[in-house]
Structure formats: C-alpha cells, structure tokens
Amino acid sequence: MISLTKRFGKVQAVSDLSFTAQPGRVTGFLGPNGSGKTTTLRCLLGLVQPTSGTTQVGGHDYRELPNPAAVVGATLEASGFHPGRTARGHLQVITDAASLPSGRADEVLALVGLTEAAGRKVGGFSLGMRQRLALAAALVGDPGVLILDEPANGLDPEGIAWLRGFLRARADEGRTVLVSSHVLSEVQQTVDDVVIISKGKLVQAGSLGELTGAGISQVRVRTPQLEVLRAALNAEAGSGARVNVVAVSPDEIMVAGLEAAEIGHLALREQVELHELTPVGTDLEALFLELTGGGNPGGAA
C-alpha cells in the first residue's frame, strides 16, 4: 500500500501509511488499540474506501480482481457464521459462490484439522474451532496471499503451535502471509518481518532480526545489595542519563540505558557485590513498548 489515508469525519484513522508484505515471508502487523490496523486491512480488502492513497494485492486493487478467492484469502473475525449451518455447509456456500468444486470444502476442512467436525453445527463450536473454520474459508480458493486478523485468538497452546507451523508452511510455498496479532511472544516465534503502527502512522518496519537488534539494550543484574545499587542507578538517571530500572525479584533487576561494563563500574564504585551481570537481547515486546509509548497491542483498530 502507498500513502494510505482514511478519515471518518474528523477522526484520522490512518495517515499516509505505506508498507509491503513480501511473498515467501510472514509479516506481523502490530499496533496499540485504535492504531488503525483493522481499518488498514479493510481498506486493503475493498471493504472501506480510502480517503486517499492506494492499496493493492498482487499489483491490483482488490475490487478489480476477476477471481479474488484465488488471489487472496482473509479472516477479519471468527463470528460471521450461521449457527444452524454445519462447517461443511458453511464452506460449500463459499465454494459455490466462487464457482469451486464442492469437494474443496472437505479438502480445506482437512487442512485445518476439522474433518471430524465437518457435520457439526457451527453454533456449538468453540472460539478456537471457529478460528480454524474462518481460516478454512480463507483457503478455499488456494490463494497466494493470506491476510489474517488475530488468527491465534481462542486457540489453545497446541492450536497455536499448529498455526505457527501452518503459516510457516504457507510462506515456504512462496505465499504472502500478513498477520495482525496482539500475542507478541507468539508473533516473535512466527514472523519474518514486522510492521508497527501507532495512531494510524507507521513507526517502524523491517525484518524481525533487524528491528530487535536495533532496539533498546537491557542488562540482567542480580545482587544481594539491590537497594544500594538501585539508589546508585537512580542517581545516574537523575544526572541526565536515560536509565530505566525494572524490578524482577527481590535480588534481580533489568536495566536499560547502560552497558554491562558501566553497571559493573558503578557497582565497584559503590562496593556492591554482583551475582549476575548479563546483557539480554531485545525482544519484540520491549521494542513495541519503546516505539509506541507503552500502548496495548491488542483490541480493535
């Protein structure tokens, strides 16, 4: 998408947003509540008309695709089901509309692990089963692009592990996978690239390795004299240095803003006994909080 902007009256939901999800890679699309994620996805899928800018799937506007089911599959919510229909019946409505063979419904049910539930009414499905059914609906046309909004919501740990492998397999086939999620620890295990937005604007985009490598550094410190060291660190922060100290346990803290050598020198000066002084790599959650000012990544957008 290029310079996507969407206003609802006086509300600027998305502002001059540009990014690309690449084939053969899983792209995580992240942002706090109200950041514009869902609005962006709806514009991409032709459900909302942009105020300005363009969105394209495979080089074409979604509304111009002659056979969209064969190009892009999407899940924006796992609630658009008639409770009285069976899982197979729901998918057959979709395959009929897309002029696909009726047997395709059973094929995608098998792909998402719902073969045994094919004849059950959707009204009795758990949230996790509805998520799988929504994914099956996105797959009916065997699309080269998958756009998934919170696909792990409601899945148990086994289901989340299955989804991780499923998305990786689709990307390894050369497909484009764009995933919006608030489960940052899971995103970090799944995605290749990350796009982070806040207040409708792009704040960072790139490969996961590049972004986490460029984030704030932290050091794990364990000492039986924690309060003495904490006072010294707070004094360092008071002198103008950007130091952040987070308590982990009665004898352990995480320190951002100082290198391990600097903390060690400070401890020596204060004659503080150290039991651990370990640099810790930045994780996606720390990067997200740093870039968005602590915003909650979940919820509607």
C-alpha positions in Angstrom: 0.0 0.0 0.0 1.1 3.5 -0.8 0.3 6.6 1.3 -2.9 5.1 2.6 -5.1 7.7 4.4 -8.5 7.1 5.9 -10.7 9.6 7.7 -14.0 9.0 9.4 -15.5 12.5 9.7 -13.0 14.4 11.9 -11.2 11.2 13.0 -8.0 10.3 11.2 -7.8 6.5 11.4 -4.9 6.0 9.1 -2.4 8.6 7.9 0.0 8.3 4.9 0.7 4.7 5.6 3.0 2.7 3.3 4.4 -0.8 3.6 4.7 -4.0 1.6 4.3 -7.6 2.7 6.6 -9.8 0.7 6.0 -13.2 -0.9 7.6 -16.1 0.9 7.5 -14.3 4.2 5.2 -14.0 7.2 4.7 -10.3 8.1 3.4 -9.3 11.5 1.2 -6.2 11.6 1.2 -4.7 15.1 -0.2 -1.6 16.8 -1.9 -0.5 20.0 -5.7 -0.3 20.4 -7.1 2.2 17.9 -3.9 2.4 15.9 -5.7 1.7 12.6 -4.8 -1.9 12.0 -8.3 -3.2 11.2 -9.1 -0.1 9.2 -6.0 -0.7 7.1 -7.0 -4.3 6.5 -10.5 -3.3 5.5 -9.2 -0.8 3.0 -6.8 -3.5 1.6 -9.8 -5.8 1.1 -12.0 -3.3 -0.5 -14.4 -3.1 2.4 -13.6 0.5 3.2 -12.9 3.2 0.6 -9.6 5.1 1.4 -9.8 8.8 1.7 -6.5 8.9 -0.4 -3.7 6.6 -1.3 -3.8 3.1 -2.8 -3.9 -0.5 -1.6 -3.1 -3.4 -3.8 -3.0 -7.2 -3.7 -0.6 -8.7 -6.2 -0.3 -5.4 -8.0 -4.1 -4.9 -8.4 -6.9 -3.2 -6.5 -8.9 -5.9 -4.7 -12.1 -4.7 -6.3 -10.5 -5.2 -9.8 -9.6 -8.9 -9.2 -11.6 -11.1 -11.5 -11.4 -14.1 -9.1 -10.4 -12.7 -5.7 -10.8 -16.1 -3.9 -7.9 -17.4 -6.0 -5.7 -14.4 -5.2 -6.3 -13.5 -1.5 -7.9 -15.2 1.5 -8.7 -13.2 4.6 -10.1 -13.6 8.1 -11.1 -10.4 9.8 -13.3 -12.1 12.5 -14.3 -15.5 13.6 -18.0 -14.7 14.1 -19.6 -14.5 10.6 -21.2 -17.9 10.7 -24.8 -19.0 10.6 -25.1 -21.0 13.8 -27.5 -23.5 12.2 -25.2 -24.5 9.4 -22.6 -27.2 9.6 -18.9 -26.5 9.0 -19.1 -28.2 5.6 -22.3 -26.4 4.7 -20.8 -23.0 5.5 -17.8 -23.7 3.3 -20.0 -25.1 0.5 -21.8 -21.7 0.3 -18.4 -20.1 -0.2 -17.2 -22.6 -2.8 -20.5 -22.3 -4.7 -20.2 -18.5 -4.8 -16.6 -18.8 -6.0 -17.5 -21.5 -8.7 -15.2 -24.0 -7.0 -15.8 -27.8 -6.8 -17.9 -28.8 -3.8 -15.2 -31.2 -2.7 -13.0 -28.3 -1.9 -14.9 -27.8 1.3 -13.7 -31.1 2.7 -10.2 -30.5 1.5 -9.8 -27.3 3.4 -11.5 -28.8 6.5 -8.8 -31.4 6.5 -6.1 -28.7 6.1 -7.2 -27.0 9.3 -7.9 -30.2 11.3 -11.8 -30.0 11.3 -12.6 -33.1 9.3 -14.3 -34.8 12.3 -16.4 -31.7 12.9 -17.5 -31.3 9.3 -21.1 -32.3 10.0 -21.4 -30.4 13.3 -23.4 -27.1 13.5 -21.2 -24.1 13.9 -23.3 -22.7 16.8 -21.7 -25.4 19.0 -18.1 -24.6 18.1 -15.6 -23.2 20.5 -13.8 -19.9 19.6 -10.8 -21.9 18.6 -12.8 -24.1 16.2 -14.4 -21.1 14.7 -11.0 -19.6 14.1 -10.0 -22.8 12.2 -13.2 -22.6 10.2 -12.5 -19.0 9.3 -9.0 -20.0 8.2 -10.5 -22.8 6.1 -12.9 -20.3 4.4 -9.9 -18.1 3.6 -8.2 -21.1 1.9 -10.9 -22.3 -0.4 -9.5 -20.7 -3.5 -5.9 -21.8 -2.7 -4.8 -18.1 -2.7 -1.3 -16.8 -2.9 -2.0 -14.1 -0.3 -3.3 -14.7 3.3 -4.5 -11.7 5.4 -5.3 -12.9 8.9 -6.6 -10.7 11.8 -5.8 -12.2 15.2 -5.9 -15.8 13.9 -4.5 -17.2 17.2 -7.3 -15.7 19.3 -9.1 -18.5 21.2 -6.6 -21.3 20.2 -5.1 -23.5 23.0 -1.3 -23.9 23.1 -1.5 -26.9 20.8 -3.6 -25.0 18.4 -1.2 -22.0 18.5 1.8 -24.3 17.8 -0.2 -25.8 14.9 -1.0 -22.4 13.5 2.7 -21.4 13.7 3.7 -24.3 11.6 0.8 -23.9 9.2 1.7 -20.2 8.4 5.4 -21.1 8.1 4.5 -23.8 5.6 2.3 -21.4 3.5 5.2 -18.9 3.4 7.7 -21.6 2.5 5.5 -22.3 -0.5 6.1 -18.7 -1.7 2.8 -17.3 -0.4 2.4 -13.9 1.2 1.2 -14.1 4.8 0.1 -10.9 6.6 -0.9 -11.4 10.3 -2.3 -8.9 12.7 -1.9 -10.1 16.3 -1.6 -8.9 19.9 0.2 -12.0 21.2 3.7 -10.5 20.8 5.6 -13.6 22.2 3.9 -15.7 19.6 4.5 -13.2 16.8 8.2 -13.3 17.6 8.3 -17.0 17.0 6.3 -16.8 13.8 7.1 -13.8 11.7 9.9 -12.8 9.4 9.1 -9.2 9.1 7.3 -6.7 11.3 5.2 -3.6 10.6 4.4 -1.4 13.7 1.9 1.4 13.5 0.7 3.8 16.2 -2.1 6.5 15.9 -2.5 5.5 12.2 1.1 6.1 11.3 4.0 3.9 10.5 6.6 3.9 13.3 8.8 1.0 12.2 9.1 -1.7 9.5 11.7 -4.2 8.7 12.9 -7.8 9.3 12.4 -9.1 12.9 16.1 -9.6 13.3 16.9 -6.0 12.2 14.3 -4.4 14.4 15.0 -6.3 17.6 18.7 -5.9 17.0 18.2 -2.1 16.8 16.1 -1.9 19.9 17.0 -0.9 23.5 19.6 -3.0 25.2 19.0 -4.4 28.6 21.2 -6.0 31.3 20.0 -8.5 33.9 21.6 -7.8 37.3 21.4 -9.9 40.4 22.8 -8.7 43.7 22.2 -9.2 47.5 22.6 -5.4 47.8 19.9 -4.5 45.4 18.7 -1.3 47.1 22.3 0.1 47.2 22.7 -0.5 43.5 19.2 0.8 42.7 20.0 4.1 44.5 23.2 4.4 42.5 21.4 3.8 39.3 18.6 6.3 40.2 21.3 8.8 40.9 22.8 8.1 37.5 19.4 8.7 35.9 19.0 11.9 37.9 22.2 13.2 36.4 20.6 13.2 33.0 21.4 9.7 31.7 18.4 7.8 30.2 18.3 4.8 32.6 15.3 2.6 33.2 15.3 0.1 36.1 12.6 -2.6 36.4 12.4 -4.9 39.4 12.2 -8.7 38.6 12.6 -10.2 42.0 13.9 -9.2 45.5 17.5 -9.7 44.2 17.2 -9.1 40.4 16.6 -6.1 38.2 16.6 -5.3 34.5 18.5 -2.2 33.5 18.1 -0.4 30.2 20.2 2.6 29.1 23.6 1.4 30.4 26.0 -1.2 29.2 27.0 -4.1 31.4 30.5 -2.6 31.8 29.1 0.7 33.0 26.9 -1.0 35.6 29.8 -3.1 36.7 31.9 0.0 37.2 29.1 1.6 39.2 28.8 -1.5 41.4 32.5 -1.5 42.0 32.4 2.2 43.0 29.6 1.5 45.4 31.2 -1.7 46.6 28.2 -3.7 45.6 28.6 -7.5 45.4 27.3 -8.8 42.0 26.0 -12.3 41.4 25.0 -11.8 37.7 25.6 -9.1 35.1 24.2 -10.4 31.8 23.3 -8.4 28.6 19.9 -9.5 27.3 18.8 -9.3 23.7 15.8 -7.0 23.0 12.5 -8.9 22.4 9.6 -7.8 20.3 7.6 -6.7 23.3 10.3 -4.4 24.5 10.7 -2.9 21.0 6.9 -2.5 20.7 6.6 -0.7 24.0 9.6 1.5 23.2 8.2 2.6 19.8 4.5 3.0 20.8 5.0 4.5 24.3 3.6 1.5 26.1 0.4 1.1 24.1 -1.6 -2.2 24.4 -1.1 -4.1 21.1 -4.4 -5.9 21.2 -8.0 -4.9 20.6 -9.9 -3.2 17.8 -8.4 -0.7 15.4 
